[in-house]
Amino acid sequence: MSTKEILKQALKLKPDEKFVLIEAIIKSLDEPDKKLDEIWAEEAEHRLMAYREGRLESIPMEEIFNEK
């Protein structure tokens, strides 16, 4: 079934059924991507190690939030 056909059928639903469908679709978009989480965790570890070894400088939070 094509996206167009799915949409055509979805538009025939009752309002409460549409809400359930939309909620499920939105929720599916918010599911975490484990691979992406692993990549970010690894990157964070590398950055922390670089900072601790003096290869990476930090910027004070106040300086970051005061930039315009």
N, C-alpha and C positions, 0 to 999 in steps of 0.2 A: 504494500500500500504506500502510495507516495505521500509526501508532506501535504500536498494540496488536498488529497482525499481525506487525510486525517483531520485537517482543519475543517473541511466541509462537514464531516461527521461531528466534530467537536462543537461546531456552531449550532448543531441541532439539539444539544444537551440542554437540560433545565439549568437555571442559574446556579443552584447548589451543586449540581454535578460539574459544571464548568469550574466552579471555585475549587472543588476537590482536585480536578485535573490540573489546573493552573498551579495550585499549591504543590502538588507532587512534582511537576516539571521544575518549578523554581527550587524546590528542595534538592532535586537531583543535581542542579547546577552548583549547589553549595557544598556538595560532598568533597571532603578533602582528597587530594591526590597524594597518595603515599609516596610515590616516586619524587614528586616535587618537594614534599616535606623533607625527604631524605637529602635532596640536593641542597636545600636551604640550611638544614642542620649541619651538613658538612661544610658549607661556606661559612657559617657562623663560627664553627670550630677553627677553621683556617684563619679567619680574621682575628679571633681571640688569641690564637697562638702568635700571630704576627705582631699584635699589640703587645703582648707579654714579652716578646723577644726584641721589642723596640724597632721593628720594621714597619710599624704602622702607627701614625699619630692619631690622637683623639681630638675631637672638637668639643668644647664645653656646650652643654645643652642650651644654655642661655644664648650663646652666640648663634646657634642654629635657628632658634625660634625668633631671634631678633632680626634676622635677615629679611630684607624686603625685595 
